[in-house]
Amino acid sequence: MSTPAVKQSKAIKAIKAIKATKVVKALGTAKSPTAAPSPAFKLPNMEIARKAMVLQGGGALGSYQAGVFEALSRHGHEPEWVAGVSIGAINGALIAGNAPDKRVERLREFWHLVSSGPSQRLPSWAGERAQLNQWSANGAAIFGIPGFFRPRATPALLMGGAAPLLSYYDSAPLKETLERLVDFDRINDNAKHMRLSVGAVNVRKGNSIYFDNFVPKVAKGRKLEPEKVNEIGQGRVWTGTQGRSNGLVDEFGGLERAIAVAKELANLPADKDVRRIVLPVPRPLLSTFFDTEDESSVSAEEKAKSALLDAMPVDVRRSFRYASLLDHMKRGEAMLLLPFELQIK
């Protein structure tokens, strides 16, 4: 005869067994018949995906950006394109302007330099953290930051707002630091190295201006002046006719004409047969409609990804589904979308 304590113990064991079974199913199977359908979203293969790193402004936030890049570099995931503004632009120049084996070293050297001021190196026992932070900020405002900026020592400052100066601080130390730590020839040789895009503000006009070392590459390829490329660029979208008049397009044509031109450039006979490879490989019609897959063709990696998605909350899975729709749009695939969403409960 079982006592209440024995029955309670058995119930607890049963609950644990059920939970353990659910975890095993989530981690070890691709799709469970009772599980919610996973979205048609596949995680990108980071080994072959083109990677870009976008760095925002924010002063000290830049030191965290340097740490993130160091972690990416350590695991072999360095970006091919870096874009940034303010301190992010400085970090971007330090990254793109050095060889891969020197990038982390140059970032560390820069951040050690700009953190070496007397007010920035007070020992922790000198006061509470809030007081030390305030002292450091006041010291930077009065004396500047080593290798970054310094107050202008000129009597003209006594004129206040009427002083014939663009700023209270002089950024010449930053120019000297970057010239020492950054190889600008490497940045400008985008054809062989990393792409860099940075934004700044024209202090005279208050307008944003941008630099992209991809522009000289376009100018060389299209036989245009870099200024002309910048003028017709700026994020605009041109029609084919406008592109040809701007010098961005040589001629019109479809796939057949593009293949013919490729043969000419490769010095191949015009009648040489070519084999077209369509990627990704088209799926069967029924599979396209019903999102079914042959279990034998699903890799262990795909099963793990599917199990991971199945284990996520419904709202998160829905977000991934929307992301997959954007991927289909970018690839130019035809889709039939309803102006509403059905939820069957």
N, C-alpha and C positions, 0 to 999 in steps of 0.2 A: 504494500500500500504506500503510495507516494504522499509525502508531507507537502504542505504549501511551499516550504523552503526548497524542496527538491524540484517541484514544478516550476518555481521561479528560476532556478538554475538552468533547467532544460530550456526554458523560454529564452533566456539570455544567450545560451549557446546557439539556438536556432537563428536568432536575429543576427548574431555575428557571422554565422555561416552564410546567410542570405546576402549580407553586405559584402563578404569576401567574394562570393560568386559574381556579384555585380561588378566588382572591381576587376576581376579576372576577365570577364566578358568585355569590359570597356577597353582593356589594354591588349587583349589577345585576339580579338575577332575584328573582322572588317565591318560587317553590318549584322545587326541582330534583327530577326523578324519583327520583334516588338519595339525596337528602338525607333526614335523619330528619324525621318529621312534626312540624310546629310545633304548639305548644299552642294551645288556643282562648282565647288571652289577647290583649287589645288594650290598648296603652298609652293612658292617659287623655289627653284633649285638655286641656292645662293652660290653654288660653285660656278655657275655659268651666267647668272643674272648680272646685268650691268648695274653697278652700285654707285649711288651718289650720296654725298653728305652735305646737308644744309645747316649752316651755323649762324645763329642769330646773334644780336648784340646783347650787351649786358655786363660789361666790365669783368668782374670776378667770375662770372659764368663761364668765361673762356677757359679757365683752368679745368673745369669739369669737361669741357669739350676736348681738351688735350688728353684727359684721362680716357675718354671714350675712344678716341682715335688710337691710343696706345693699346687698348684692349682689342680693337678690331685688327690692328696690325699684328698683334701677338698670335691671333687665330687665323691669319691669312685672309682677312676680308677687307683689305684696304680699298677705298672707293676709287673709281676711275674719274670722278668729277666732284669737285668741291665748290660750293657756293656759300658766300657769307657777306654779312654787313657788320660794320663797326669792329668789335673785337673778334667777331667771327671771320671777318675779312683778313685780319692779321694772322689768325691761326691758319686760315686757308692758304695764305701766301707762304707761311712756314712749311706747310705740308707739300704744296705743289712745287715749291721752289727748292726742294732738296731731293736727293736720291732716296729710294725706299729705306736703305739701311741707316740714313741720317735723320729721318723725319722726327722720330720720337726724341732723339738726342737734342735736336734744335728746339723742339717745343719745350723740353725740360729746361734747356739753357735760358730760353726767353722768360719763362715763368719764374725761375729762380732769380733772374735779374730784376724783374719788376716787383718782386716781393722782398727785395733786400734793403729797403729803406729802414732807417733806425726806428721809426714809429711802427713799422710792420713786424718787427722782430722782438717785441717785448716778451719776456717770459710769462708763462701762465700765472705764476705766483704774484705778478705785479698788480693784479686787480681782477675784478669780475670780467667775464667775457664781454658784456655790453659796454663796460667802460673802456676796455682795450680796443674794441671795435671803433668806438667814438674817437679815441686818441689816434688810432691809425688813420681814420678818415680826415681828421683835422690836420694831421701831419702831412698827408698827401696834398690837401688843399693849399697849405702854406708853403711847403718846400718842393712839391712835385713828387714824381716817382722816377727812380733811377732807370735810365734807358727808355723812358716813355715820354714824359713831358716835364717842363719846369716853368715857373713864373717868369714873365719877361721883366728883366731888371732895367727899367727905363723910366726916367722922370716923366715921360709922356703920360704915364698912368695917373699922375696927379690931376690930369684934365678930365678924368672920369669918362663919361660917355662920349665926350668930344675928342678923346684921344685918337690919333690917326693910326689905330691898330685894329687888326681883324679879330684878335682874341687876347685874353689875359694870359693864356698859357702858350708856350712855344713848344711845338711838336718836333723840333729839329732832332732831339735825342732819339725819337722813334725812327726817324729817317736813317740815322746812323746805325741804329740797331738792326733794322731790316736789311740795310745794305751789307751788313756784316754776316747776317744769318741766312739770307735768302739769295739764291742764284736766279736772278731775273732773266738771264738768257735761257735757263731751263724752262721757266714759266712761258716765255714767248715762243718756245719750240714745242707748241702743242701737238704737232704731228707725231711726235715720238713719246710724249710724256702725258701728264695729267691735265685735264681741262680745269680751268679756274674761272669762276665768275664772281665778281665782287661789286657791291653797291656802296655809294657814298653820297654826300649832299654837297652841292655847290653852295658855299657859305655866302657868296655874293648874290645869288638868285634864289636860294632856298629850294632849288629843284634837285630831284634825285638824278644821279648819273651812274652809269654802269660800265664796267670793263669786263670783257670776256676774251680770253686768249684763243677762243675758237674763231673770232672774227678775222684775224689775219689769215687763218687757214682758208676760210671762205673767200676772202679777197684774192688770195693767190690762185685758188682754183677757178674762180670766175673772172680773173683778170680785171679786177676792180680795185679802186682805192679803198682802204679800210674805212675812211670817213663815209664813202658812198654806201658801203655795206651797213654801217651803223645807221645811216639815214633811212635806208629802206627796210631796216630790220625793226628793232624796238617792239617785238612781239606782234607785229602786224601779220595778217593773213591775206595773201594775194591770190587772185584768180590766175588761171594758166596764161591768159592773154596779158594780164598785167605783169606777171612774172617774166614773160619773154621780153616785154618792153623795158623792164628794169634790169635785164641782163642776168636774171636768175635761171632762166630756162633757155635751152638751145633750140629745141623743136618739140612739136607735139607728136604723140604716137602712143600706141598701146603696147601690150606685152611683146607682140611679134616684132615691132620696130625696136624695142629695147634689146631683144635678143640679137637682132641684126647688128645694132651698134656695138654690143658687147663682143660679137665675133670680129668686127672690124678692129676694135681696140686690142683684141687678143691675137690679131693676125691669123685668124682661122678662116678657112674657105666658107663662102656664103652658103654653100649647099651641105655643109657638115651637119649631121643629125645631132640634136641635143636631147637630153633626157630631163624631163621636168620632175622635180620632187616636191610634192605638196606636203607642207608641215603646218600644223599637226596633221597626222594621218586621219582622213575622214572616218567617222564612225558609221556603223550600219544605221539604216533609217529607223528601225525599231528602237535601237539603242539611243538614238538622238531624241526620240519622242518620250521614251519611258525611263531614260537614264539608267539602263541596265548594263552590267558589265560582266564579262566572262571571268569567273573567280580565278581560273587558271592563269589569266593574263594580268592579274592584279599583283603587284610586287609587295613584298613585306613592308616596304617604306610607305606605299600608298595605303595599305591596311592600317598601319599605325597612324597615319594622318587622318584617315576616316574615323578611326576610333577616338582620336583626340577631339575631332569636331563633334562627334556624337555625344561626348561627355560634357560639351560646353552648354551653357544656358541657351534657351530658345532664342532670346533676343540677340545674343552674340552670333549664333548660327545664321540668323536672318541678316545681320550686318555683313557676314562673309558672302552670303548669297548676292546681296546688292553689289559687293565688290566684284564678284565674278561677272555680273552683267556688264559692268564698266569694262572689264577685260575683253569681253566679247565685242563690245562697241569699238574699242580701240583697234581690234583686229579686223574690223569692217565686216563682221559676220551679220547675216540677216537674222532678225529676231521678230517674233510676234509677241507684243507686250499688251496686256489688258490694262485699262486705266484704273484698276482696282486690284486688291489682293484678297484671295480666298484663304480662310483659315478654317479647317475642318477639325472639330473637336468631338 
